[in-house]
């Protein structure tokens, strides 16, 4: 397992963290024929409790067991018998699983969908524009660039600072278009439902959803926010495993689950969670960790393709638009309007370096 850190072309800010570099763990899987593939995970202390160091320790603990995996049934069996370990190390395992699945696909010279016995990619995938900036001039410039590129779906960071948030609100109102949809990502600013409700009512912008307004796991208070503001709450840090459905399945209209492949512990667990979301009537956003490469973009497309009716938005696919160094060539990235066509997506993308 290796660590990847490289500068981003754009700095992302939110209420509790600024990010100007990638921070990923990379796993290399190889077979006896000399074929090899890379896998990727993005450990985040503030999301899953993982660090680069804990990811490496997890890899060392189970490396010998993973060397015995040679097919999909082997992989499924390991996941099913080690659920608790993956719950504690989802991003680290995602790096392992993505490397193994990509290697299996390369060995068979088929797509990921074929290996997983799922429908092949088809149609188009539409991505959201994401803006995280405390500087109103920078926010305005990025907003205009996205609009000129044809984006209509946005996620913006909320900082809980009236000077910053009101200036950004003004930019949205003054320069936006009638068909614009905007989600607000608060990154756990508030501790009480009342404070969050008051802030958003005073901000007075027609957001279509609010992401993680409260501290992790405050489901009952988040439900109060959803009911008071009349829009769903998106769960990110508060939604990391199957068991979290216990807290939201009774009232699916109040929630949207942010499903990020790395956060969920890989593609197979993500597919399981997407299926449960479908059965429970919970919409999902296919999110992305800031700085993830085309490897994780490709993994998320498996879910997007399979669960189109449940996915209300996709994030990521920035590729070389954000990364100074992607892990694969050619990168997978959106085009005008945030559109990515299935016909333009490569499966056996070759590693860089």
Long-range contacts (C-beta under 8 A, 24 or more apart in sequence): 1-25, 1-26, 1-27, 1-55, 1-56, 1-59, 1-92, 1-95, 2-26, 2-27, 2-28, 3-52, 3-56, 4-40, 4-327, 6-323, 6-324, 6-325, 7-324, 8-290, 8-291, 8-322, 8-323, 8-324, 9-321, 9-322, 9-323, 9-324, 10-142, 10-322, 11-133, 12-130, 12-132, 12-157, 12-290, 13-132, 13-133, 13-134, 13-157, 13-159, 14-132, 14-157, 14-159, 14-185, 14-187, 15-157, 15-158, 15-159, 15-160, 15-186, 15-187, 15-188, 15-189, 16-46, 16-187, 16-188, 17-46, 17-187, 19-290, 19-291, 21-291, 22-291, 22-292, 22-293, 22-323, 23-52, 23-291, 24-95, 24-291, 24-292, 24-293, 25-52, 25-55, 25-56, 25-59, 25-91, 25-92, 25-95, 26-95, 26-327, 27-59, 27-95, 27-96, 27-98, 27-99, 28-99, 29-96, 29-99, 29-100, 29-102, 29-103, 30-103, 31-103, 31-107, 33-107, 35-103, 35-106, 35-107, 36-103, 36-351, 37-99, 37-102, 37-103, 37-106, 37-351, 38-98, 38-99, 38-102, 38-295, 38-327, 38-328, 38-351, 39-94, 39-95, 39-96, 39-97, 39-98, 39-99, 39-100, 39-101, 39-102, 39-295, 40-94, 40-95, 40-98, 40-262, 40-292, 40-293, 40-295, 40-296, 40-327, 41-90, 41-91, 41-92, 41-93, 41-94, 41-95, 41-96, 41-98, 41-262, 42-91, 42-94, 42-262, 42-289, 42-291, 42-292, 42-296, 43-91, 43-92, 43-262, 44-91, 44-263, 44-289, 46-237, 47-236, 47-237, 47-240, 47-263, 47-289, 48-89, 48-90, 48-91, 48-240, 48-263, 49-88, 50-89, 50-90, 50-91, 50-92, 54-89, 54-92, 55-89, 55-91, 55-92, 55-95, 56-92, 58-85, 58-88, 58-89, 58-92, 58-93, 59-92, 59-95, 59-96, 62-96, 66-96, 66-100, 69-100, 71-104, 72-104, 72-115, 72-116, 75-100, 75-101, 75-268, 76-268, 79-266, 79-268, 79-269, 86-265, 86-266, 86-269, 87-240, 87-241, 87-265, 89-265, 90-240, 90-241, 90-262, 90-263, 90-264, 90-265, 90-266, 90-269, 91-262, 91-263, 91-265, 93-265, 93-266, 94-261, 94-262, 94-264, 94-265, 94-266, 94-267, 94-296, 94-299, 96-266, 97-265, 97-266, 97-267, 97-268, 98-261, 98-266, 98-267, 98-295, 98-296, 98-299, 101-267, 101-299, 102-295, 105-347, 105-348, 106-348, 109-348, 110-347, 111-347, 112-267, 112-298, 112-299, 112-302, 112-347, 113-302, 113-305, 116-267, 116-268, 116-271, 116-302, 118-302, 118-305, 118-306, 119-305, 119-306, 120-305, 121-301, 121-305, 121-342, 121-345, 122-305, 122-342, 123-305, 123-308, 123-341, 123-342, 124-339, 124-340, 124-341, 124-342, 125-301, 125-304, 125-305, 125-314, 125-317, 125-339, 125-340, 125-341, 125-342, 126-153, 126-314, 126-337, 126-338, 126-339, 126-340, 127-153, 127-314, 127-315, 127-316, 127-317, 127-334, 127-338, 127-339, 127-340, 128-153, 128-154, 128-155, 128-183, 128-313, 128-314, 128-315, 128-338, 129-153, 129-154, 129-155, 129-338, 130-154, 130-155, 130-156, 130-315, 131-155, 131-156, 131-157, 131-168, 132-156, 132-157, 132-185, 133-157, 133-168, 134-159, 134-161, 134-164, 136-164, 136-167, 136-168, 136-171, 139-167, 139-168, 139-171, 140-171, 140-175, 143-171, 143-172, 143-175, 144-175, 147-175, 147-176, 147-177, 149-336, 149-337, 149-338, 150-336, 150-337, 150-338, 151-337, 151-338, 152-177, 152-179, 152-180, 152-181, 152-337, 153-180, 153-181, 153-313, 153-338, 154-180, 154-181, 154-182, 154-183, 155-182, 155-183, 155-184, 155-185, 155-211, 155-313, 155-315, 156-182, 156-183, 156-184, 156-185, 157-185, 157-187, 158-184, 158-185, 158-186, 158-187, 158-189, 158-210, 159-189, 160-186, 160-189, 160-190, 160-199, 162-202, 165-203, 166-203, 169-203, 169-204, 169-205, 172-205, 173-205, 181-208, 182-206, 182-207, 182-208, 183-207, 183-208, 183-209, 183-210, 183-211, 183-234, 183-313, 184-209, 184-210, 184-211, 185-210, 185-211, 185-212, 185-234, 185-236, 186-210, 186-211, 186-212, 186-213, 187-211, 187-212, 188-212, 188-213, 188-214, 188-215, 188-216, 188-237, 189-213, 190-214, 190-215, 191-215, 192-221, 193-218, 193-221, 193-222, 193-224, 193-225, 193-228, 196-225, 197-224, 197-225, 197-228, 197-229, 200-229, 201-229, 207-231, 209-233, 209-234, 209-256, 210-234, 211-235, 211-236, 211-258, 212-236, 212-237, 212-238, 219-247, 219-248, 222-254, 223-251, 223-254, 226-254, 226-255, 227-254, 232-256, 232-283, 234-258, 234-285, 236-260, 236-263, 236-287, 240-264, 241-265, 241-269, 241-273, 242-269, 242-272, 242-273, 242-276, 245-276, 245-277, 245-280, 245-282, 248-280, 248-282, 249-280, 249-282, 252-280, 252-281, 252-282, 252-283, 253-281, 255-282, 255-283, 256-282, 256-283, 256-284, 256-285, 256-312, 257-282, 257-283, 257-284, 257-285, 258-284, 258-285, 258-287, 259-284, 259-285, 259-286, 259-287, 259-303, 260-286, 260-287, 260-288, 260-289, 260-300, 261-296, 261-299, 261-300, 261-303, 262-289, 262-292, 262-296, 263-287, 263-289, 266-299, 267-299, 267-302, 267-303, 270-299, 270-300, 270-303, 271-302, 271-303, 271-306, 274-303, 274-306, 274-307, 274-310, 275-307, 277-307, 277-310, 278-307, 278-309, 278-310, 282-310, 283-310, 283-311, 283-312, 284-310, 284-311, 284-312, 285-311, 285-312, 285-313, 285-314, 285-315, 286-311, 286-313, 286-314, 286-315, 286-316, 287-315, 287-316, 288-315, 288-316, 288-317, 291-322, 291-323, 292-316, 293-323, 293-326, 293-327, 293-328, 293-331, 294-319, 294-326, 294-327, 294-328, 294-331, 294-332, 294-333, 294-349, 295-327, 295-328, 297-332, 297-333, 298-332, 298-345, 298-347, 298-349, 301-332, 301-345, 305-342, 325-352, 326-352, 327-351, 327-352, 328-352
